Amino acid sequence: VAKDLGLQLPALPHHGVRILDRGRTQYFSLHGQTGHLVTAERIDREQLCESVQQCVLRCEVIVEVEM
């Protein structure tokens, strides 16, 4: 994520970069030392999507400070 946004790792907290999941559970987070998008919670496909063939989890990357 840091690379895609063109930010250096120390700058991430200063730009207010965060991951926003839709729903109650935060499934993804931003690794502070690498800037990688990582899973923050166990993802159980059967529980989330039940009988749906294509399972999609959406999240947004929020940058609070103007770049």
C-alpha positions as CSV (number, residue, x, y, z in Angstrom):
1,V,0.0,0.0,0.0
2,A,2.8,2.4,0.9
3,K,4.5,1.7,-2.5
4,D,1.2,2.1,-4.4
5,L,0.6,5.5,-2.7
6,G,4.2,6.6,-3.3
7,L,4.8,7.1,0.4
8,Q,7.8,6.3,2.5
9,L,7.1,4.1,5.5
10,P,7.8,6.7,8.2
11,A,5.3,9.0,6.4
12,L,2.3,6.6,6.7
13,P,1.1,7.6,10.2
14,H,1.6,11.3,9.3
15,H,-0.8,11.0,6.3
16,G,-3.4,9.2,8.4
17,V,-3.4,6.1,6.2
18,R,-5.8,3.5,7.4
19,I,-7.8,0.6,6.1
20,L,-11.6,0.7,6.4
21,D,-13.6,-2.5,6.1
22,R,-17.4,-2.6,5.5
23,G,-19.0,-4.4,8.3
24,R,-18.3,-5.0,12.0
25,T,-15.1,-7.0,11.7
26,Q,-11.8,-5.5,10.7
27,Y,-10.4,-8.2,8.4
28,F,-7.4,-6.1,7.0
29,S,-4.8,-3.8,8.5
30,L,-1.7,-2.0,7.4
31,H,1.6,-3.5,8.7
32,G,3.4,-0.5,10.2
33,Q,6.9,-1.6,9.4
34,T,6.4,-2.8,5.8
35,G,3.4,-0.9,4.6
36,H,1.8,-4.1,3.4
37,L,-1.9,-4.9,3.5
38,V,-2.3,-7.9,5.8
39,T,-5.1,-9.9,7.3
40,A,-6.0,-8.7,10.8
41,E,-8.6,-11.4,11.6
42,R,-9.2,-15.0,10.6
43,I,-11.3,-15.0,7.4
44,D,-13.9,-17.9,7.3
45,R,-15.3,-18.1,3.8
46,E,-18.1,-20.5,4.7
47,Q,-19.3,-18.1,7.5
48,L,-19.1,-15.0,5.4
49,C,-20.4,-16.1,2.0
50,E,-22.3,-19.4,2.8
51,S,-23.6,-20.6,-0.5
52,V,-22.4,-17.8,-2.7
53,Q,-19.9,-19.0,-5.3
54,Q,-17.9,-15.9,-5.6
55,C,-16.8,-14.4,-2.2
56,V,-15.6,-10.8,-2.2
57,L,-14.4,-8.8,0.8
58,R,-14.2,-5.1,0.1
59,C,-12.1,-2.5,2.0
60,E,-11.0,1.1,1.4
61,V,-7.7,2.7,1.9
62,I,-8.2,6.1,3.5
63,V,-5.6,8.9,3.4
64,E,-6.7,11.7,5.7
65,V,-4.0,14.3,4.8
66,E,-3.8,15.7,1.3
67,M,-1.0,14.1,-0.7
